[in-house]
């Protein structure tokens, strides 16, 4: 087998490994630590294929009429490695927290979601000051939203926005001003729980949001990203 063809095969293997890392976790074929390990292997395979592809393009003895295949290996190898590398970089730079709230001192409380989370899930009853401080430093933009609407109208808008996010709504208590939902991540299928709280504020309403991962120490920024997207939808 030509070196260029072998390199292409390694590239395809890396792509397949990256794909099954998430899909296998999502469908319960293995645990998420195994999925993360597969993601790491995919990055190594992609980088190895890209390195050989680059060498094949630069060294005339290797190139020998195989420049097209080496170029494909270089581009695809870097593409395969880029996604795992980005997530690994995020995991190293962002704080190892998984509970994000627009109200650090008095985060919205879960009720209906507690039974769904299970006994082995991350706790949601205690949120330490260390977590609040880590969130403040990493995500200073995560703040409450005040809207010029009475609480019933703000509640209706909050429900509509939650549905627009594609979340599974599990509780809607207008009297308590609380909405609970579960969001499922696209790649690994992680279940993260969200609670929205609506309270009167002056002549309008204050909306607070909390998003908590069920598993894992670090959410790699997923909960903050989700809250940002939801608040942006509410503003629109």
N, C-alpha and C positions, 0 to 999 in steps of 0.2 A: 504493500500500500504506500502511495506517495505521502511524503510528509505533510503536504498541504491538505490532503484528504483526511489524514489522521487528525490534523489540527481542527479541521471543520467538524469532525466527529466529536472531538472534545468540547468544542463550542456548543454543539447541539445538546450534548450530555449536560453541560452546565445550564442551558436554558430549560431543559426538562426537569432538572433537579430544583431549579428555582420555582418552576410552576408547581411541582408536587409538594414542595415544602409548605405552601399555604393551603392548597386544596386538600392535601392529606390530613392536615390539622383540622380544617373546616369540617370535614366529613368523619372525623373521629378515628382515622386510621392510625394515628399516633398522637402523642402529647405535644404541646406547643414547644417544650424545650427541644424535642427531636426536630420539629419543624425549623426552629432557629438554627440548629446545627446543620441541617440540610441547606439552609440559606447561606451559611458561611461557606460550605463546600462549593456551592454554586458560584460564589464570588471568586474562590480560588481557581476553579476550572475556567471561568471567564478570563481572569487575569493571565493564567498560563497560556490559554489559546491566543490571547492578544499579544503576549510577549513573543511567542513563536511566529505569529503572523508578521509582527514588526521585523523580527530578525530575518524572516524569509524575504521581506521586501528590501531590506538593506544589504543583505549579503548575496552577491551574485552567484556564489556556489550553491546556495540553497534555492535561489529564485528560479532559475532554469525553466522558464515557461510556465511557472505556477504563480505568477504575481497576482492574478485575479483571485485565486482561491485564498492566498495569504491575505490579500486586502479585505476580503469578506470575513475571514477569521479575526482580523484585527478589529474591524468595526463591530461585528456581532459579539466578540469577546468582551470588548469594553462595555457594550450595551448590557450584556448579561451581568457583568460585575457592578455596574453603576447603581442598580436598585439596592442590592444588599449592602454595598458600600455606603450608600446614603443613610440607610437605616442604622447601620453600625455607628456611623459618625454621629447621628442624632442621639443614639443611646449613650455615647460617650460625653456629649456636650450638654445634654439636657438633664435636669435633676431626676433622680430615681424616685419619682412620685407618680401616683395614679389616681389621685382624688383632687379635682379642680373645681373651684367654686367662685362665683362672682362676689360672694360674701364670705370672706375668710374668717371673720369672727363669729358669725352665726349662719353657717351654711344651711341651705334647705334640707329638711329631714325626709328620709324615705319612709314609706309605710307599706304600700302594696308590693313594692319590689323586693322587700326583705325575704319573703318566702321563696321567691324565684332564685335568689342569689345562692342559696345553699350554705351548708355549714363550712365548707372549705374555701369559700370566696373571701376576698379581701374585706375587712370590716368597714362599716360605714357609720358606726355610732360614735367613734372617737376620731377626731381630726386634730392632730397635735399642732402646737405652735411652730414646730420645726417645718412641718409640711406647709403651713400657711406662709412662712417666711421664704421657703424655697420657691413657692409659687409666685410670691410677690417679686422676687428677683428675676425669675425666668419669664414670667408672663405678666408684666405690669399693666398690660392693656385689658386684662380680664376684669371687667368692672360691671356693676349693675346697670341696667338700662331703665331710664325713666321715660314714660310715654304720656302724652297729654290725653289720656283716655281714662274713663271711669273703670274700676276693676272688672265689671262684667264684660265690657267691650275689650279690655286688655286681655282678659282670660280667653275670650273667643279668638282673638288674634293669635295668642300664644298656642292654642290648640291647632289652629290652621297651619301655623308655621311648623309645629312639631310633625304634623302629617306630611307637610311638604319636605321635611328632612328624610322621610322614609322610615321613621322610627315606628316601632310597635307600641302603640299606646296601651297602657295597662291600668291607668287610673286617671279620672278626670273629676275632681272635687271642686266645683266652683265656689261652694260656701267656704271651704278652707283655703281657696286660692292655690291649689296644688295640682300639678300634672305630673304623672310618672310615665316613663317610657323606657324601652330597651332598644339600643342601637347595636347593629351587627356590623363589624368591620368587613371590608370587602375581601381582603386577601386571606387572612387566617380565620375569619368568621368569629372573632372574639365578641363576646356579649358584654357591652358596657351599659350601665344603667344611668338614666338621666332623670332629674327632678327639677321642675320649674315652679317657682313660687311667685305669686302676684299679690302685692299688698298696696293699699292706698298710700299715696305720697303727694301731699299738697293737693293740687287740683287734678292730679292724674294718678298714675300707678307706677310702682317700682317692680321691675321684673328681675328676679335672681335665678341663676341656673347653676346646677351642680351636675357634673358628669364623673362617674367612678367606674374604673375597670374591675371586673370580677376576678381576674387572675393577673399575675405578673407584678413585679415591683415597679418597673418603669413602663409608662405608656407611650414613650417615644414621642410625646407631644400630641397624641391623638385626642385626648379629652379637651385640651385647650383649643385645638383646631376645630373640634365639633362645636364648642360653645361660641367661638367667633362666628362660625357659619350660621348658627341659629340666631344670634343677635343681629347679624347682618340681614337675615331674612325678616326678622321682626321690624327692623328699621324700614325696610322696603314696603 
